[in-house]
Amino acid sequence: MNDLGTPVLDNHLHLDPDHGRGIEAVKDFVRSGGTHLFVVNKPSWLLGVEAESGGDFREVFETTIDVVARANEVLPGRAWPVLGVHPGLVSKLVDDRGYAPADARDLMQAGLEVASEYAAEGSAIALKSGRPHYDVSDDVWDASNAVLRRALELGAETGCAVQLHTEGTDDLTDVAEWAESAGLAPERVVKHYAGGKLAGVTPSVMSEKERLEVAIERGEPFLMETDFVDDPNRPGAVMGPKTVPRRVSWMQEQGHDEGIRTAHITTPEMVYGVNTVETLSR
């Protein structure tokens, strides 16, 4: 057990073993009291992959699976891969590479279908999808929502959770309804980079004290994250790997033991089916 006496999970960060800090960032996390990680593959284009077919995403996914295996040698708990297609790819395809929105949709859905193969065999804990957080044309928005809905269907088919990158909002009841119709429980859909308050799906709260206070006060399920991007050109972006353990320490000082239990034990079990206590082995 770490000095904090509880599992400490960062629900969404990236590790880049080739260009970024990779395992050194994991060691910082561990030294600060961190135990568990959900490692999301970096956007494909940031790893130099210009995908033309679903299979082209395998290189991205394998990079993440490999770095998770190395992280598991360092962590007192466990790391798991979250694999999928970043919703910002639609703009790279349409604006930079001349794809029609429908063709971009088809390619991104094909990438998600490959990711779901890893989820089905247990190599990934969740899928990653979403829709742009910036203004796009109606055709691109519709294509993006079709990709998101396919991710929800694949989550239902494989029995895994889905992490979403979306516009800034505190209401995703539309997505919750899509999840229900696809056969996926809405609480197993996670909005990454969330504020402390969110309707419809489970928030993964950016670990700023103000946002966490809102989440704790609500008393609803939530997760904590940094969205650490592991980019040497953007050190510490979005938040550094030490942040979640430091916030857990602060929560302990504030007497928020129930909030800690919610974010690091009960919500991970509800959403992903993982037991962060039993997987804390040393």
N, C-alpha and C positions, 0 to 999 in steps of 0.2 A: 504494500500500500504506500502511496505517496505521503508526503507530509501533510497534505490537506485532508487526508482521511476519507476521501470519496473518489469515485471515478470522475474524471474530468474529460469531457468529450468536446472536440471542435467538430461541428457537424458539416463544415464546408470550407475546405482550403485546397490549394493546388501545390503540387511539388514537381519541380522540374530538375531532374538529376543531371541533365546535360548543360543547361544554361543558367540555372538558378542555384540556390543553396541546397536543395534536395534534403539529404539526410541530416545535414547540419541544422536545418530549420527544425527537424523533428527532435534533435537533441536539445535545442533551446526550449521546445515545448515540454519535453520531459523534465529538464532541469527546473522549470518553473512550476512543475506539479501536474503536467498534462499526462493523460493515460491512454486515451482513445481518439482515433481520427477517422473521419470520412473524407477520403482523398478523391477529389473530382478531377477528371482529366481536363487538362488545359484545352482551350479552343484549338481545333485542329490546325488552323493557319498559323498559330503561334508556335507550333511544333514543326512548321515547315511542310505540312501536308496539305496539298491542294486536291482535295478529294474529287474524283469523277464517278466513283461508284461506292456502294455501301461498303464493299470490302476494303476500300482504301482507308477506312477509319480504323481498321485493325491495328495498324502501327501505333496510332494514338492510344488505343485501349491497352495494348501490350506494354507500352511505356509506363502507363499508370499502374498496371498490375505488378510490373517489376519493381517499381519504387515502393509500392505498398509492402511487398515481400521483404524488402530491405528495412522498411520502417518497423515491421513486426519483430525484427531482431533487436530493436532499440527500445521499443515501447514497453512499459510495464503492463499495459493492456493489449489492445489490438488496433490495427487499422483495417479498413475495408475500402475497396474501390467503388466509386460511383461513376458510371460510364454513360456517355450519351453525346448529343450534338448540341453545341451552343447555339441558342436562337439567333445570335448576331451573324451566324454564317449566312443567313438568308440575304443579308445586305451585301456581303462579300460576293455572293454568287450573282445576284441581280445587278448590283451597281458596278462591280469591278470585273466580273467575268461574263456578263452579257446573258445570263440565264433568264428565261421567262420565270415568273413566280411559281407557276405550276411545276416546272422542271426542277426548280430549287426545292420545292416541297417534296417531290418524289425522291430526290437524292438524300435529303435530310431524313426522311422516313426510312429509307434504305439503311442509312447509318444507324438509326435507332434499332432497326430490326437486327443488325449485327450485334449491337450492344446487348440486346435482349437475349441473344444466345449465351453470352457470358453470365447474365443474370440467371438464366434457366439452369445452367450447370453449377451455379453457386460461386462463380468467380467474381461476381459483382453483387453488391448489397442492394443497389438501387440504380434507376435510370435517371439521366439528367436531360431536361428539355426546357421548353418555355416559349416565350414570345418576346419581341423586341421591347425594350424599355424606353424607346425613343420614337418619334413620329415616323410613320411609314405610309406608303400608299395603301388604299383599300385592298388592292390585289395581294400585296405583300402581307398585310395583316391577316387576310383570309387564309393565305397559304401557311402562315405561321400558326394560326389556330388549328389548322388541319394537322400540322406536325405535332402540336401539343396533344391533340386528341388521340393521335396514334400512339404517342408515348403512354397515355393513360390506358389505352387498350392493351398495350404490351405489358404494362405493369400488372394489369389484371390477369393476363394470360400466364405470366411467369410467377405471379404471386409476390412481386417485389414492390417496394415503395418507389415514388417518383419525386425527384427534386426539380423544382421549377425556378427559372430565372424569368421574371416578368417586369412589367411596368411597376412603378411605385404606387402602391394602393393598400388600403386596409380592408378591401372587400374582394374576395375571389370566390363568391358564391356561384358565379357562372361556371368556374372550373370545377367546383365541388359537384355541381349538377352533372357536368360531363363525366366526372369520375364515377359517380353513382350509375349513370347509364352504361358506362363501360364495364361495370362490375368491380370497381376498385373503391374501397372505403375512403372517403374524403380525408380522414385523419391520416391516411398513409401517403397523402400528397403534401409536400413541403414547399413553402415559398422561401427560397433563400434570399438573404439580404432584406429581411423583414423588419418592420417596426415592432413594437411590443404588443400591438393590438391588430388582430386580423380575423375576419369572418370567412368561414368556408373551409379553409384548409389549415394545416399546422404551420405556425411561423417558426422559421429559423432566424433568431433575432441577432442582428449585428451587435457585437458586444460593447456597446456604449452604455454607460451607466444609466442615462436617461431612458433609453429604450428598455433596458432590463428592468428598471423600476416599474415601468408600465406593465410589462409582462408578468412580473411577480405579483403586482397588485391585482391583476385580473384573475390569477389563480387557475388559468387554463393551461393545457399542455403547450410547451414551447421547447425549442432547442437553442443552443448558442453557437455562434460561428465568428470567424474572422474574415473569410474570403481572402486569406493571404494568397497573393498571386505568384510569388516566387519568381520575380523578374528582376534581374540585376540592374536594369535601368530604372526600376521603380522600387527601391528598397523599402521594406515595411508596408508596401501597398497590398491590400487595402488596410488591413491591420496586421501587425506582426504576430508570429506564432506564440509568443509568450502571453498574448492578451487574454485568452479564455481562462487559463489558470489564475492569472492575476485578478480577473473579475470574480472568479469563484472565491478567492481569498477575501476580496472586498465584500462579497455577499455573506460570507461567514461572519465577518466583523459586524455587519449590519443585522445579523440574526436571521438571515433569510435561508434557513436550513431547508425549509419545505420547497423553496424555489430551486435550490440546488438539486434536491432529490428529483424534482419534476424534470429539469433540463437534462440531467445526466444519468438518470436511472429509469424513471417511469416512461417518459416520452420516447427515448430510444427503443425501449421494449415494445411500446404500442405501435410505433411507426415502422420499425425495421425488424422487430422480432429478435433483437440482440440483448443479451444480458451483460451489462457493463460491470456488474459485481463479480459474476462467475468468471468472466474473461480477464479479470485483474489477477494475474497469476503470480506476480513476484514483486 
